């Protein structure tokens, strides 16, 4: 029985891990996993406007994998945190952007498991000496007591995430601590198992006996590479056999093909990343930077479908997907597409100033003088 059949009392418990049969040849395999995500996450039809002829889009709601732990990162953390505990760690270190969803999820997961959390957050050169504030993910991180250290984008680009986390690791070791380092986005070969396991979950969600129901494509945002490595490898090995399309929101497709290849090689998968995942650039103005068109798109999709996308990952991926559908409709006509929503709602709070002009739908309620009024009738407890 797969992990998708968990009971509520299994939350935050450690259990032995058994991979899907189609992934049993991958090595090394995790021995344990922590139950951190609320899974299976729902899949439902997503009635986006202006789709090509006979094209269906469905959405996998990994934004509903939890509250503080929401998003795709928690699937990776189930395996990474189990490894941290197995190695006797008393703390974890990770690194990311100032509004990193991964860093927020790591901080929460660490506290759930009684570990300290140290975060290295990348910010602008102008803001690196200032209190980072309490907007979005930062509020959750600081509420749960994460130790936040700021690094400028300039220093980050010259030193690199691996060296920066190692510097902090050595400092903590010298203080008698036992830190465990989690890379950017939780994207290493061990974290990749999170989305290999997610493919098993999708397999189990597809109605049995409906042999004609098949997803032709899986679409997802790509920010660090681990999610697309697990999805594309899992889809190619399992019964899904859907083509994976990734929209990169930073760096470029060549970088991610090479990075994903390293993750696949780390599992002795014996496949080429270029054969199992198609990566398109959706970076736009830059990582975590948005055009007014992209933000208006997030607002329009929310108003039309009720699904709130984040501005950094899934918002850019869905925007680029529909743009590609408009420019190349024949490529998508008649296909069933599964879009994986990777979460990131808290990142929207960092964009409120830019969003204000798109959401002007409010007014003072006008109550006619003829409506009876009586002091004290409206209880305000």
Protein Blocks (a to p, Z undefined) as FASTA:
>chain_A
ZZklccfklgoiacdddddfklmmpccddfbdcdfbdcdddddddddehiaehiacdddd
fklnbmklgcjklmmmmmmmmmmmmnopabdcddddfklfklmmmmmmmmmnopacdddd
dddfklmmpcebjehjlmmmmmnopacddddfklmmmnopmlmmmmmmmmmmmnopacdd
ddehhiafklmmmmmmmmmmmmmmpcghilmbccfbdcdddfkommmmmmmmmmmmmmno
pacddddfbhjfklmmmmmmmmmmmnonopafklmoccddfklnoghiacfklmmmmmmm
mmmnopacdfklmmmmmmmmmmmmmmmmmlmgopacddddebjmlmmmmmmmmmmmmmmc
ccdddddfklccdehkaccZZ
